[in-house]
Amino acid sequence: MAASTHSVTNQAPPLVGYDVFTADRALAEAVERHVDAAVLDEVRGELSALGRSAGSAQVQEWGAQANENPPRLRTHDRYGHRVDEVDFHPAWHRLLGKGVAAGLTAAWGRPAGQVRRAAGFLVWSQVEAGNGCPLSMTHAAVPALRTDPELAAEWEPRLTSMVYDRELRPARLKAGVLFGMGMTEKQGGSDVRANTTSARPLAEAGAYELTGHKWFCSAPMSDAFLVLAQAPGGLTCFLVPRILEDGSRNVFLVQRLKDKMGNRSNASAEVEFAGTWARRVGEEGRGVRTIIGMVAATRLDCVLGSAGLMRQAVAQAVHHCTYREAFGGPLVDKPLMRNVLADLALESEAATTLALRLAAACDDGGEQERALLRIAVPAAKYWVTKRCAPLAVEAAECLGGNGYVEESGMPRLVRESPLNSIWEGAGNVQALDVLRALRREPEAFDAYLREVGRARGADHRLDTAIKNLLTELADLEGVEARARRLVERLALVLQGSLLVRYAPPEVADAFCAARLGGDGGAAFGTLPHTLPLAALVERARPVP
């Protein structure tokens, strides 16, 4: 008998059976920092339970199954009736149901609701990002609906329910609902004021009939949608229910599902309205202002989603290198690999710290915090989401050829990594939004300066970066052409100030040296070799 050639050695075990929340030191510390002591134990227990679920072999298998079995569109039933339904793999429904039950659509009105929900969203997105869209849209619909107290009273209890009810029936008969969104059209893209979908008033007060198309409609299996259309008074926000009060189907024609590079378990659709019943939200002509609260919330979720993906990529890379041996010892102990891992960990922690600080500002709700969010959310959305793709690619490279194989899970992270930079306004849109705030809302920049100023004097490189930023802002001539550079600096200075205040000294020192002091290269793995790199890697290690 021939000798066996298939003894498996020197392979890292699967990263399963661990608590995704508590193993993330940066996230756990941020929750402790931003949550009131009176509810901290409750919040930590809730997040740890979600973290154990996210780290279980069963739930990770659901994530893989959902990704491998994309949704399918059924336009007609067996008799030829138009149904426009989207069928999902059972694993996707299980993941979405657990997300709803964990309170990822229930932030509004709960103690520390935004922080606990943000931390949970960051944890749960590490399993499979494709169920994040309906969770995000449902969560984000609340501030838009609150512009109409009557609509909010009717729909908010359903939106914030922790019960996942997937059946299509009138919303009043459901224990919980999901919302989608449709703003983008073929001819306009991010320029929503170029939308051509029309809204004709009906006899019923506040009711309209919509005609037109949406090039991207998020979560088309949802119970209702917030959409923009041109009413007689201008661009207006509308609520479009999937099922009408009498139980009949609204005219909601799903023409096709997008064949996307990543995020494949989530359905994104092109839809047509042809005499579709809708209810106006807010005043005619104020559609952008009405829906802006939803956009701000979904943009923050883009930051959280990217931070979650970055954390999972770093966790997988550190885990692999801890067990994999090469050239006489564990990869994690090799100086050059240690530098790469430390640099990745540093980027991930900066993203997490910033994301949770923004969630805490949403919880606070004060005037200064709202002003800070006006600049900090688009700046964070611009920078954190852009850092996600190169980090995911570098983390996959840490696994070598294993990281290029689907079974490792790393290709799924790589394909997902550009998504949040594109959705909810791509990079230029975010940069222009920051410029708009700088020009029109001086209180926003004042709030930003107060925030970063809390760390002044703690690190000379941060102080110099703040001074240079003020110099650059003193001359706004031709600023649009250099808006990306400016917004990048705004984000980096804010991250640096937060790490100086809250992170361990070795983390803050490394960030200020490499990201603010110029002592780092363009690629990951170029931190100054004199830094305590082993401590940075150990802090990022996911301990099963």
N, C-alpha and C positions, 0 to 999 in steps of 0.2 A: 504493500500500500504506500502510495506517495505521501511524503510528509506534508502536513498542513502548511499552507502559505498565508493563512488568513488570521494569524494572531494579531489582535488589535492592541497596539501600544502607543504611548505618547500622544493620545488624543484627549482633549479636554472633555469632561463630562458635561451633559446639558445643564444649562443654567436654569434650573427649575426647583420648586420646593422652597422658595424664599419669599420674604415680604418685600415687595417692590418699594413700598413707602418707607419703612424703617431702615432699609438698606441704603437709602438715598439720604446721606447725612445733610447735604445742603438743603434738600426739601424739608426734611423733618425739622431742622433748625429754623427754617423760615416760618413754618407753621407755628412753632413754639413762640417765635418772635412776634407774630402778627395776630395771634388769637388770644383773647382775654382768658385769664386764668380760670374764671368761673366755668368756662365750657371747654377748656383745653383737653381734659381727660376724655371727654365725650368725643371731641373731634379726632384726637389721636386714635382712639379705639375704632372709630368709624373708618378712618383712612387705613389703619393697619389691617382691618378685615378686608378692605378692598385690595390692599397690597398683597395679602396672602392669596387672594383669589387670582389676581393678575399674575402672580408668580407660580401658580400651580400648573402642573403638566396638562391637566384637563382643559383649562381655559386657554393655555397657549396653543393647544391642538385646535380648539375652536377658531382661534385667530387664523391659523394656517388654513383650515377648511374654508373659512369665509373668503379668504384671499384667493384660494384656488378655484372657487366656484362663484364667479361673478353673477350679479343679478340678471334676470332675463325679462324682457318686455313681452307682455301679452296684450295686444291691441284689441282682440275680439274673443268672445267666448265661443263655445262649440256650435252655437246656433247662429253666429254671425252678428251678435250684438256687440257694440263697441264698449269695452270695459276699461281699457287703458290702465292695466295693473302691472306692477313690477313684482316678480317673484324672487325671493331671496333664499339662500341656503339656510337650513335651520340653525346652523352655528351663528350666523349673523344675527338672527333674532335673539338667540340666547345672550350674545354679547350686548346687544342694545338693551335688552330687558334688564340685565345686571347693571348697566350704566344708569338707566332710569331709576332703578331701585336703590342705587347708591347715592341718589340725590344730585346727579349731574345736570338735571334740569330744574332743580329746586332751590337755587341759591337765594332767590328774592324773599326777604322776610325772615330768614333763619339767622340766628346769632352767628356772626363770623361767616355768613353764608357765602360770600364771594371767595374768601381765602380757602375755606374747606372745599368748596366746589372746584376751585382752580387746582388745588393740590390733587384732588381726585381725578380731574380731567387729565392732568399731567401723568398720573399713574396709569389710568385706564387706556390712554392712547398708546402706551407701550405694548399693549397686547395686539391690537389691530386698529389702525387709524381710520379704517373705513366706516366704523360706526360713530365716529366723532362728529360728522356733519349734522345728522339729525339732532344729536344731543346739543350741539352748538347753536343751531338755528332755533330750536325750541327754547333754549335758555335765553337767547338774545332777542326773541320776539317780545318779551315782556316790556322793556322800556319803550318800544315803539307803540305798543297797545295802550300804554299808560297816558299817551297824549289824548286818548278818548276814554274818559272814566267809565262810561257805560260799557264799552267793549271790554275794557280791562276787568271790570267786575264779572263779566260773563265768562271770559276766556282764561284769565290768569290762574284760577284754581285748577283748571284742567292742565294748563301748561306746566305748572309746578308740582303736579301730582307725581308720586313715586311709584305709580302703577303703569306698567307698559301694556297697553291695550291695542293690539295690532289690527283688529277687525275694522273694516270700513263701514261705518254707520253714522247717523247724525251725532254731532259732538255732544249734544245734551244727554245722550244715552251712554256716554263713555266715561270710564273711570280716569282716563288720562289721554292726552292728545299729543301729537307731534306737529311741528311747524316746519315748512320749507320756505324758500325765498326765491323770487324771480325778478331780477333787475336788468340783467345783461341782454342786449339785443345784437343782431348781426352787424348792423351798421354803426353801432355806438361803442360797444365794449364798455370801458370804464366811463365814457362820456354818457352818463345816463340821461342827461338833458336832451340828447338826440333821440331818445326813445320815440317810437311811432305807435305803439299800442294805444288804442283809443278807448275812452270811457264815456259812455252815453248815459246821462241820468235817467232813472226810471221814476215811475209815479211814487213808489214807496220811498219815504224819507231816508236818505243816506245810501240808497241802493243804486247800482249802476250795471250796465252791460258792457263787458270788455270784448274788444276785437283786436287780435294781433298775435305776436309770437314772442317767445323768450328763447334766446339762443342757449342760455344756461339756466336751468331751473334745478335748484338743489333739493335733494331728498323728495323725489316725485311721488313716493308712496305715502306722504304725510297727510294729515287730516285737514290742514289748511295752509295757506301760503300768503306771505306779504309780497305784493308786487307793486311796481310803479307803472302808471299809465297816464296818458294825456287827457285830462278832463277839460271841460270848457274854461275853467279857471287856471289851467296850467298843469304841470306835472304833479301828480297826486298819488298818495299811498292808498292801497286797497287790501282788504282781507278777502281772499278767495277760498271758500270752503270746498272741500272735495265732495262731500255729500250734503245735499240741501236738507232743510228741516223736514220736508215731507218724505225723506228717505230716497229720493231720486238722485242720480249722479249729476253733478254739475258738468258743464261742458269743459273738459280738461283733456285735450287731445295730446297724448304723449307720442310724438312722431318718431323719436329714436333715442336710445341711450348712447352717451358718448363712450368711445373706446379709448380709455385713458391710459397713460403710461404707468401710473401707480394709482393708489387709492381705489383699487379695482372692485373691492367688495361693496363700495358705496355707489349708488346710482346717481348720475348727473344726466339731465334730459333736456331735449328740445321739446317745447310744448306750444300748442296753439290754443288761443282763445277765440271762440266764434259764437258770440252771444252768451258769454260766460257771466253768471251772476256774481256780483262782488259788493262788498260793503266798504264805504269810504272810511279811512282812518285819518283823523285830523282834518285840517281844512284843505279845500281845493287850492292847488298851486303851491302847497308847502310840503310836497312829497319827500324831498331830500331832507328837509329839516325834521320831518316826522320819523323817517327811517334811520336817521343818523345815529340814534342810540343803539339800534340793532347793529349797525355797521361797526361802531366802536367796540361792542361786546364781541362780535365775531373776529375782529382784528386782534383783540386780546387773546382769544382762543387760538388764533394762528400762532401767536408767540408761545402760548402754553403747549400747543401741539408740537411745535418745533423743539421746544425745550424737552418735552417728553421723548421725542424721537432721538434727540442728541444724547439724553441720559441712557436710553436703552442701547444705543450704539457704543457708548463708552463702557457701559457695564459688560457688554458682550466682549469687547476688546480686552478689557482688564482681566475678565474671567478666563478667557482663552490663554492669555499670556502668562497667567499665574500657573497654569497646569502644563502648558506646552514647553518642552525643553529643546534647546538647540545650542550647538557649540559648547556643550559641557555644563549647561545649567538652565534654569527657568528663563524664559524670554523676558519676564517682568524684571529680572535682575540685570539684564544687559543695559548698559548706560544709554545707548542710542534709542532702544525701544522704550526705556523708562522715560526718556525725554518726550517721545511722541505721546505716550499715554498720559503723562502729566499735562502736556499742552492741551490734549483733548479734554481731560478732566477739568482743566481751568476754564475752557470755553463753555462747557456744560454747566458748571456751577455759576458762572456769570449770568448765563441765560435764565437759569432757575431762580436765582436771587432777584433779578430784575422782574421777572414775570410775577412772582409772588408779592413783590412790593407794589406793583400796579393793581393787583387784586385787592390788596389791603387798602389802597386809595379808593377803590370802588366801594368797599365796605364803609369807609369813613364818611364819604359823601359830602364832606365840608367844601366850602367855596374854594379854598386853596388847593385841596386835593383834586377837585374837578378841574381846576386850571392846570395843574401839573399833568393830568391825564391828557389834556388837549395836545400837548407836545410829546409827552413820553410814550403814549400808545403808538402813534404812527412811527416815531423814531425807533421804538423797540421792534415794531412789526417789520420795519425796513431791515434792521441790522440782524436781529436774532434769526429771522427766517432765512436770510442770505447766508449766514454762517453754517446753517444746517447741512447743506449739500456737501461742501468740502469736508466737514467733519465726518459725515456718514461714509464718504468714500475712503477717507484716511483710516477710519475705524475698521472698515471691511478689509483694507490692506493689512491691518495688524494680524488678521487671520490667514494671510497668505492666500494660496489657492482655495483653501476651505471657505474663505469669505466670498468667493466668486460663485459658489455653488448654492443653488436655491435652498437646499436643506438646512443650511446654516442660518437662514433668516436674514442675513445681511443684504442680499440683493433687494429684498422687499423694502428694507429701510432706505437703501440708496434710491430706489424708484420713488419712494414717498417723499424724499428729502426736499425737492424743489417746490412741492405743492403749496405750502403755506406762504411762500414768497409771491406766488402768482395769484392765489385766491384773495378775495376781499380787497382788491387794489394792489397791483404789482408795485415794484420798487419806486418807479418814477411818481406814481400816484401818492405814495406815502411821503416821499420827499417834498412834493409840491404842497401836500397838506400841512407839513411842518412849516414851510415857508409862509403859507397862508396864516397860520396861527401867529407866527413871529411878527407879521406885518399888521394884523388886525386885532390881536389880543395880547397887548403888552403884559397883562396880568399872568398869562400862561408862562412867558419867559421868566417873569419875576418868581413865580412858583418853582420853576426849574432851578433857578439860581439859588433859591433858599434851600432846596433839597440837596444839591451838590455841595453847597456851602457848609452844610453840617459836618462835612469831613475835612474842611480846610485846616491846614496845619499838621495833618496827620501823616502826609506823604508829599515830599517835595515834587515828585513827578506829577502827581495829581494836581497840585497847586499850579504848576507850570502849564498843564493841559487846560485848566480852567482859564488861566490868563490868556493863553493863545486863542481859545475859543471866543473870548470876549473881543479880542483884537479882530478876529475874522468876521464877527458879527457887526463890528463897527462900520464896515464897508459893505453895503448891500448892493452895490452897483454890479450888475451882471450876475446876481447871485443864483439865478436859476440854473445856469450852466455848471455851477459848482455845488448844487444843492445836495447831491449824493455825498460828496466829501464832508459837507457841513453836518448832515444828519448822522453820518457815521461817527463823527466826533462827539456830537451830542449824546449818542447812545453809549459810546465807550466811556465818556466822562461820567455819565450817570452810573454805569456798571461799576466803574472804578470807585466812585464815592460810596456805593453800597457795600462793596467788598471791604473797603478800608474800615467801614463802620462795623460790619457784622461778621465777616469771615475770619478764620484763623490767620494769624500774621503771615504764614508762609504762602497762603493763597493770595492775600492782598498784595504782598510784595512781588510775587510772580506776575500778577496781572499788571500792576503799575509799571514794572520793568519792561514787560514784553509788549503790552498794548498801548501804554501811554508814554513810556520813556524811550521807545525806539530800540530797545535791546532784544529784539526778536525778529525772525525772518518772515517771509511771505508764506511759507509752508508750515504746517504743524511739525513739532519736533525740533524747534529752533529756540527753545528757552535758554537763558543763560545757564551754563553747566554748573555754576556755583550755587544755584538755588537748591533747596531741600526737595528734590524731585521725588524721592521715594515716599515722602510724607504726602505729597499731592496724589500720588497713585494709590497709596493705601487708603486715603480718605474716599477715593472713588470706588474702591473695590466692593462689589455686591456680595456680602457675606450670606450664603445660603442658610 
